[in-house]
């Protein structure tokens, strides 16, 4: 395998490639432009951002205008305009969508990172996701969020260094390739270790960049929530008391009654808040029936439990309702975490498990869903099953908005 795939053996090594792709361009137009395309794109974006910033600064100074507090697009739209109509609502969420739903968006991006990677670092992201969901309270999550951002930035930097690796011009292979008992190429790929035969996939770093971007923006949101001027414009994200009864919520909610459908916005609210609960239950049922394994049994039990009570469940105390929904969210995240942990067997040792432990594969539906491993062809149903589980968590994170009336 090493003689056929490792760059140390298949051809002479050019040291200039490791130093940033230094090579002689025989075709100036095609080859050189392809090497510089990404750098030129970054340079163009930075120049555009600087131009816009300088133009805005000059315009405000010339007309003696104050700098907006929140940097919003529509300066005249605040929380008080949210319920005035459909157009005002759209403008408000253009300004403050991430302020209201940034934490949920960060969780969704984290789940997408887990589903796209399915390796060792995806397991670390899954453990962090479970821990953040375990905290439940927004204030508690805000206290540990800086650590989460530092963790994301640290492992992204580490992975970048692993993708670079050591210079192949040294003609020395990595230790895990020279051991007496060498790990297979599939295991090396799952651990995301540098290797000359099978390099780590650098595309995975793009998913981590998006996660770091959303997490950093949410860190800023947590700080802005403590500013009075921001709360006056965008509203607050304070969670309602879990001791309230649904019949008393109308006394504390600033949102007017939309049942009478006075506008198109009220009609949209009726559709969302009347049918989204059943849409999520239908999605959970599809998730439980797409695959036949022990992990999907929990989806069916949860679906039947919620359907047994139906709409009357929404009339129970807030503490009881949010607790059940948090359990369902946590279980969905637990299933995704278990699929990641089991992916080491599905992606690295599937051939051995097929010979001796076929029952384990059938019980947990252990099939590798990531391309690049030397395994048998992945079944389409298993890949769709993982995507449905991820989409289920996406839908579960938004219906109750973590109990914040301002989001509704």
N, C-alpha and C positions, 0 to 999 in steps of 0.2 A: 504493500500500500504506500509506504513512504517513497519507494523508488519511482512510483507512478505519479504521485500527487504532490510530494514535497518540493518546494522551489529550490531546496538545497541540492537536489539530485537531478531534476529534469532538465536544467539548462544553466548556463553561467549566470552568476548573480551580478546585477548592476547596482553598485552602492548608491548611485544618485537617485534611484527610485525611492529609497527609504528616506531621503532627505527632502521630501516634498515633491516627488515626481519630476526631478530634474532630468530632462532628456532632450536630445536634439530633435527639433521639429523639421522633418523632411517636407511635410505639407503645412505650410504656414497658415493657410486659411482654416483647414479642418482640424488638424491635430492640436495646434497651439490654442485655437479658440476653445476647444473642448477642455483643455487643461485650465484655462483662465476663466471659463464661463461662470463658475460659482463665485470666484473672487470678484469679478466684474459686477455680478448681480448684487452682492453685498455692498460693494462700493456705491452702486447706483442708489440702492435703498437708503444708505446713510446720507448721501448727498441730498436726496429728496426730503428726508426727515429734517435735516438741518435747514434746508430752504424754507420748508413750511414753518418751522419754529421761528426762524428769523423774520419771516413775513408777518406772522401773527404778533410777534413782539413789537415790530415796527408799527403795525396798525394800531395796537393798543396804546403805545406811547404817543403816537401822533394824534390820536383822537382822545387821549386822556381817559381811556377805559380801564377799569380794574380787571385783574386776572381772575377768571372763574375759579371758584373754590374747588370744585370737583372735576374740572376739565371735561365737562359734559358737552355734547353736541348741540342740544337744544337748551339754551340757558334759561329760557322762560318756563320750562316744565319742571315742576316739583312733585312731591308726593300728594299735594292737594289736588293736582290735576289728573291723578291716575284714574279716577272713576267718573270723569266728565264725559267720556265718549271713547269709541274704539280708536280713533286717530290719536287722541291724547294718551291713551294707554300704550299704543305702539311707540310713541315718542318717549314716554317715560322709560320703557324697557330698553329702548335703544341707549338711553343714558345710563341706566342703573341696573341692567339685567345681571351683570356679574356681581354687583353689590348685593343683590337679593339672593342669587342662586349660585354664587361662586364656589361655595363649599361643595354643593352637590355636583357642580361641573368638575371640580377637582377630583372628586371620588369617581366620576364616570371616566375621566381621563386615566386615572390610576387603574381602573378595571380594564380599560382598553389596552394599556401597557401590559397588563398581566396576560390578557388573551392573545396579544400579538407575539409575546416572547415565549412564554411557557418554558422557562429555564430557571436556573438558580436565583438569579436576581428578580425574577418574577415572583418567586416564593417570598423573598424579602419584602417586596411591595405588598404582597397579599397579607403578610403578617402585620405590616403597618396599617393596612386598611382595616383589618379586624380590630386592632387596638383602638383606632380612632372611632370606629363604630361602637366599640364597647364603652367608650367614654360618654356617648350619647349627648350630653349637654353641650351646647354651643360654646359656652364660656370655658368649659374644661378642654374642649378641642382647641380653642384659641390659645390656651396656655402652652400646649405642647406643639403647636403648629410650627414655630420657628425651628424646633429640633427636627421636625419632619422635612422642612425645606433644606436644612443643612445635610440631612441624610441623603436626600435626593441629589443635591449638588455634589456630595462626596463620592457616591457610587457612580455618578455619571462621569466624573473626572477619572476615577479608577478604571472604568470601562474604556474610556478613551485611550488611556495609557496601555491597556491590554490590547486594544486594536492596533496600536503602533508597534508594540513588541520590541524585541531586540533586533539590531541590524543583521540581516542574513549574511552580510559580508564577513561576519565573524566565523562563519562555517561551523557554528555550534548549535546543536538542537536543544530544545527545551528539556528540563529534567524528566517530565512525565513521558517523554518519548524514549528515554534511555534507561528507564528502570527495568529491573528483571521481570516484573509483572506490570506491563504497560496497560493503562486504561484504553479502552477503545475510542475510536474517533467520535462516536456518538456521545459518549460520556464527556469527552473534552469539549464538544460543542455545547452540551447542556450546561456545563459549568462555566461556559464563556471564557475559556482559557486561550491564550495566544498559541498559535500553532502554525507551522509552515505548510503542513499538508491541508489543513482546513481552517482558514482564518475566521476569526469571529465576525459575525455579520454586523457591519457598522450602521446599517439601516436601523437597528434597534435603538441607537442613540437618538434618533429623531423622535421616537416616542418618549424617551426620557426627557428630551428638551421641552416637548410640549407639556409634560407633567410638571417639570420645574417651572415653566412659565406660568401655568395656571396656579400652582402652589404659591409662587412668589406674589402674584396678583392678589390671591386670597389673604396672604399675610398682610398686605397693605390694606385690604378691606377690614380685617380685624382691628387694625390701628385706627382706621377712619371711623369705625363704629363708636369710638370713644370721644369723638369730636362733636360738640354741640352744633356747630355750623353745618356739618355734613348730615346729621340726623334731621335738622330742620328742612333740608332740601330733599334728601332721598328717603327719609323715614328711618325708623329704627328696626333692628333685627332681634328684638327681645322676644324670647319665647313666652308663650302664655303659660299660666299656672296649670299644672297637671291636676289640681284639685277641683277645677271648675267642672260644672255640669254643662252638657251641650245646650240645654235650654237657657243658660245664663250667658252664653258667649256673645249674643247680640248686644248685651249691655256694655261689653268691653271692646268690641270690634269697631274700628273707625269706618269700616266698609258699609255703605248703605245696602239695604235689602234689594237684591237683584231678581227675586223670584217673579216680580210683576213684569219683567222684561220691558223696561222703559226705553231701552236703546239696543243697538246691535251688540254693544259690549255686555249688557245684561244677558242677551241671548247666548253669547259665547260662553259666559260664565255658567249658565244653566246647563249647557251641553257638556262642558268640562267637568263640573262638579257633580253632575247627575250620572254620567256614564263612565267616567274615567276609572272609578272604583271597579266596575264590572269588566272594563277592558283589561285592567291589570290582572284580575282573577282569571280571565280567559287566557291571558298570556302565561300565567303560572300553570294552568292546566295543560296548555300546549307543551310547556317545558317539561312537565312531569310525564307526558305520554310520548314525547319525541324519542326518548331513549328508555330502555328497560334495564334499570339497575337499581341498586339499593339506595343511592343518593337521591334519585328522583322520587322515591316513595315519600320523602318529606314534603315535596311540592304538592303531591296529590292530597296528602293529609291536611296541609295548610289550606289548599283550595276548597276542600269539602267542609272544613271548619268554618271558613268565612262565608261560604255559600249557605251553610246551615242557618246562620243567623241573618244573612241577607242585609237589607238596608237598616234593620233594627240595630245592627252592630254600631252604626254611626251615631246612634242616640245614647250609647253607653258613656260613662264618665271618660273624660279626656285621658286620664292616667291609664285606664284599662285599654283604651283604643290605641294609644301610642305605644304601649308596651307590646301589644300583639304585633303591631306593624314593625316595631324595632326587632322583634324576634324573627320575623320573616325576612327582613333585610339582612340580619346577621347570619341566618341560615344560608341565604343565597351567597353571601360572601364566603361562608365556610365551605360551601360546595365548590366554588371557584378555587379556593385555596387548596382543597383536597385534590382537585384535578391537577393543579400545578405540582403538588408534591408527588402524586402518582405519575406525573409525566416523566420522571427520571427512569421509571420502569418501562413506560410506554415508548419512550424515545431512545433509551440507551440499552435496554435489555429485553426488548419485546420478543426477539427471536427465541431467547432462552425461556421466557415465560410461556411462549406458545407450546414449547415441548413438555414442560414439567408442571406449569401452574395455569392451565387454561381456565380453571374455575375462577381464579383471581381476575383475569381479564374480563370475563363475562360479568362478574359481580359488580365491578366498578367501571365497566366500559373503557378499559385502558387502551386507547389508540392515540398515536402521536398525530397531532393536528398541525405541526409546523414542518415546512418544507426544508430539505437539506440533509435529512438523516437517511442513512442507508437502511431502509426498512421496506416492508411490504407496503403496498398502496393503501392510503388512508381511506376508510369508508366515508362517504359523503354524509351519512346520517350522523356520524360521531362529530364531524366538523360543524354541522348545523346545530347539533345539540349543545355544543359549547357556546356557539354564537347566541342561541336562544337564552341560555343561562345568563350571559352577559347583558343581553337586552332586557331580561327580566329585572336585573338589578338596576338598570337605567330607569325603568318605569317605576320601580318601588321607591326610588329616592325622592321623587317629586310630588306624589299626590298630597301628602300631608305637610310638605315643606318644613319638616321638623317642628311642627306646632307653632309656626310664626304667623300670626294673623295679618301682619303687615304684608306678607308675600301674597296674600289673597285679596 
